[in-house]
Amino acid sequence: MKISAFCILFSLLFLSGVLAQGKVGSSQNSDEETHRQDFIQFDLNNDGNVDAFEIREVVPTIGQQEITTFFIVADKNENGLIDFDEYMHASLSYTDEQFKEMAKDPYSQN
């Protein structure tokens, strides 16, 4: 079974730490720190935000639809950047299966 770049990105960004169906367990502080470390890996210019260019640099094989879905879901203020709070909200709100389903038609999410 071939794993897409999108699944790799989703795993790195959304499934790091111990998440059970989008809920944080009792180790919330360690989960948040794990998420922060994963987020930092994508924040290549250290400005506190992740943009599409940075995602493409880290995961060069990712497709445009996959990036579009990620930004539609996570970029709540629609400024073209994902900050840590937006990332945390998205990571705690969606499961892997939900995100995969959304990727089929990213524009239906708005």
Secondary structure, 3 states (H helix, E strand, C coil): CCCCHHHHHHHHHHCCCCEECCEECCCHHHHHHHHHHHHHHHCCCCCCEECHHHHHHHCCCCCHHHHHHHHHHHCCCCCCCEEHHHHHHHHHHCCHHHHHHHHHCHHHHC
